[in-house]
Amino acid sequence: MNSTGNAYGLWSLVIINSLVFIIFAFSFTKPKTPRDWRSFSAFSAFIVALFAEMYGFPLTIYLLSGWLQSRYPGLDPFSHDAGHLLEALFGWRSHPHFGPFHLLSNILIFGGFILLANSWKVLYKVQQTHTLAVAGPYARIRHPQYAGFVLIMLGFLLQWPTVLTVPMFPVLVVMYVRLARIEEREVSAEFGDAYMRYAADTPAFFPRYGSATSQK
């Protein structure tokens, strides 16, 4: 892989891409409580850290540059392609955007966005009618919105792992699980037995393949 010219120092792209994803996340989470804001702030920090290394300053590549040059003599560690570390470490010799990790990354990211969009459609309708969300993705899992965020973050990690975002990922996952549990208690208090029956038949995050939950 060769140098692609001015691969970094593109701080305008850092700002633009970070704002796009942060605003998108805000539109779905709408944080209200201090706990909500902490979770949202952590996700925002993940996005900023990701794009700061992707287009701004490659901290991870800088720290690993000596090892990368000794292990992969033909690799220009400060080219943009080298930021796709998994493709380089596993010896994918073609263009990294067509490597297996990058392709899987795209599937996870787009899949996460699709899951978020479909979840939001259901949430918007039930908010208008004050009913329980059981249709669409909610027929398969109880928290598709959080599952969507995790898929997006995991996709970005496969595409561009960094020394900051890798340890941030499990922290964010724990935050979303805890937030989901809090929401479950609130919804259970509001809908009572109807939610308990739904929760008993519908997994929280990992769908059971087969017939979707049907609510009477």
C-alpha positions in Angstrom: 0.0 0.0 0.0 1.4 3.4 -0.9 1.0 6.9 0.4 -2.2 8.6 -0.7 -0.8 12.1 -0.3 -2.3 14.4 2.3 -4.1 11.6 4.2 -4.4 13.4 7.5 -4.8 16.9 8.9 -8.3 17.1 7.3 -10.0 18.6 10.4 -12.9 19.9 8.4 -13.8 16.3 7.6 -13.4 15.4 11.2 -15.9 18.1 12.2 -18.4 17.4 9.4 -18.5 13.6 9.9 -18.6 13.9 13.7 -21.5 16.3 13.5 -23.5 14.1 11.1 -23.3 11.0 13.3 -23.8 12.8 16.6 -26.8 14.7 15.4 -28.2 11.5 13.9 -27.7 9.7 17.2 -29.3 12.6 19.1 -32.4 12.4 16.9 -33.0 8.8 18.0 -31.9 8.9 21.7 -33.3 12.3 22.7 -31.4 12.2 26.1 -33.3 13.6 29.1 -31.9 12.3 32.3 -28.3 12.7 33.5 -27.7 9.0 32.8 -29.0 9.5 29.2 -26.7 12.4 28.7 -23.7 10.4 30.0 -24.5 7.6 27.5 -25.0 10.0 24.7 -21.8 11.9 25.5 -19.8 8.7 25.6 -21.1 7.7 22.1 -20.3 11.2 20.9 -16.8 10.9 22.3 -16.4 7.5 20.4 -17.4 9.2 17.1 -15.1 12.2 17.6 -12.2 9.9 18.6 -12.8 7.8 15.5 -12.9 10.5 13.0 -10.1 12.5 14.6 -7.8 9.5 13.9 -9.4 8.7 10.5 -8.9 12.2 9.1 -7.1 14.3 11.7 -4.1 12.9 13.6 -3.4 9.1 13.3 -2.4 8.5 17.0 -2.7 4.7 16.7 -0.6 4.5 13.6 1.9 6.9 15.1 2.3 4.6 18.2 2.6 1.5 16.0 4.6 3.0 13.2 7.9 1.4 14.2 6.4 -2.0 14.6 4.5 -1.7 11.4 7.5 -0.7 9.4 9.6 -3.6 10.7 6.8 -6.2 10.3 5.5 -4.9 6.9 8.5 -3.3 5.1 6.4 -2.3 2.0 3.7 -0.5 4.1 3.6 3.2 4.3 2.2 3.5 7.9 1.0 7.1 7.4 -0.9 6.4 4.2 -4.7 6.5 4.7 -4.9 2.9 3.6 -2.7 1.8 6.6 -5.4 3.1 9.0 -7.4 -0.1 8.0 -5.2 -2.0 10.5 -7.0 -5.3 10.4 -6.7 -5.6 6.7 -2.9 -4.9 7.0 -2.4 -7.2 10.0 -4.1 -10.1 8.4 -2.2 -9.7 5.2 -4.9 -8.5 2.8 -2.8 -7.3 -0.1 -5.5 -5.7 -2.3 -7.2 -2.4 -1.7 -8.4 -2.3 1.9 -11.8 -1.0 1.0 -12.4 -4.4 -0.7 -10.9 -6.5 2.1 -13.1 -8.8 4.2 -13.0 -6.7 7.3 -14.0 -3.5 5.5 -16.9 -5.3 3.6 -18.2 -6.7 6.9 -17.8 -3.3 8.4 -20.1 -1.8 5.7 -22.7 -4.5 6.3 -22.8 -3.8 10.1 -22.9 0.0 9.7 -25.6 0.0 7.1 -27.5 -2.7 8.9 -27.3 -0.7 12.1 -28.7 2.4 10.4 -31.5 0.4 8.8 -32.4 -1.1 12.2 -32.4 2.4 13.8 -34.6 3.8 11.0 -37.1 1.0 11.2 -37.1 1.2 15.0 -37.7 5.0 14.9 -40.8 4.5 12.7 -42.4 2.2 15.2 -41.4 4.4 18.2 -42.9 7.5 16.5 -46.2 5.8 16.0 -46.5 4.4 19.5 -45.6 7.8 21.0 -48.6 9.3 19.2 -51.0 6.6 20.5 -49.3 5.9 23.8 -49.2 2.2 23.1 -46.5 -0.5 23.5 -43.9 -0.9 20.7 -44.3 -4.5 19.5 -44.2 -4.2 15.7 -41.3 -4.1 13.2 -37.9 -4.8 14.8 -39.7 -4.8 18.2 -41.4 -8.0 17.3 -37.9 -9.6 17.3 -36.0 -7.8 20.1 -37.0 -5.4 22.8 -34.2 -2.9 22.2 -33.5 -2.7 18.5 -32.4 1.0 18.8 -29.5 0.2 21.1 -28.6 -2.9 19.1 -28.4 -0.6 16.0 -26.0 1.7 17.8 -23.8 -1.3 18.8 -23.8 -2.6 15.3 -22.7 0.7 14.0 -19.9 1.1 16.5 -18.7 -2.5 15.9 -18.7 -1.8 12.2 -16.5 1.2 12.7 -14.1 -0.8 14.9 -13.6 -3.4 12.2 -13.0 -0.7 9.7 -10.7 1.6 11.7 -9.7 0.3 15.2 -7.9 2.8 17.4 -6.2 2.8 20.8 -9.1 5.0 22.1 -12.2 3.5 20.5 -11.4 -0.1 21.2 -11.5 0.3 25.0 -14.4 2.7 24.6 -16.6 0.1 22.8 -17.3 -2.2 25.8 -17.9 0.8 28.1 -20.6 2.0 25.7 -22.1 -1.4 25.3 -22.5 -1.6 29.1 -24.0 1.9 29.2 -26.6 0.9 26.6 -27.5 -2.3 28.4 -28.0 -0.4 31.7 -30.0 2.3 30.0 -32.2 -0.5 28.4 -32.8 -2.0 31.8 -33.9 1.4 33.2 -36.3 1.8 30.3 -37.7 -1.7 30.8 -38.6 -0.8 34.4 -40.3 2.4 33.3 -42.3 0.7 30.5 -43.2 -2.2 32.8 -44.6 0.3 35.3 -46.7 1.9 32.5 -48.0 -1.1 30.7 -48.0 -3.7 33.4 -48.9 -7.3 32.4 -48.9 -6.5 28.7 -45.2 -5.6 28.8 -44.4 -8.5 31.0 -45.9 -10.9 28.5 -44.1 -9.2 25.6 -40.8 -9.3 27.5 -41.2 -13.0 28.3 -41.6 -13.8 24.6 -39.1 -11.4 23.1 -35.3 -11.4 23.7 -33.7 -8.2 24.7 -30.9 -7.9 22.1 -30.4 -11.1 20.2 -33.4 -12.3 18.1 -34.6 -15.9 18.1 -35.2 -16.8 14.5 -38.6 -18.3 13.8 -42.0 -16.7 14.4 -42.0 -13.2 15.7 -43.8 -12.3 18.9 -47.5 -11.7 18.3 -49.4 -9.5 20.7 -53.0 -10.0 21.4 
